[in-house]
Amino acid sequence: MAAEIGEVHAGHRGAYGRPRIVVALRRRGRRVNHERVGRVMREPGMVGPLAGGGGLRPGPMSSLRRFRT
């Protein structure tokens, strides 16, 4: 299972975390538990975009917005 999880993770350039990998594996016909997928991902250090320190960044115009106070 670790090889298949790694294949899905690498196939999406590391942008898929545990929830999306679970969905992808289920679409392939695999019966998987989200806790097991998370555990298998942690062993080799696979992480999704938010856990890896990336995440959401403000857009280029976000500092120019004016809000009513």
Summary of the structure (lengths in Angstrom):
residues: 69
radius of gyration: 16.4
end to end distance: 53.1
largest distance: 53.1
contacts: 138
relative contact order: 0.18
helix: 46%
strand: 0%
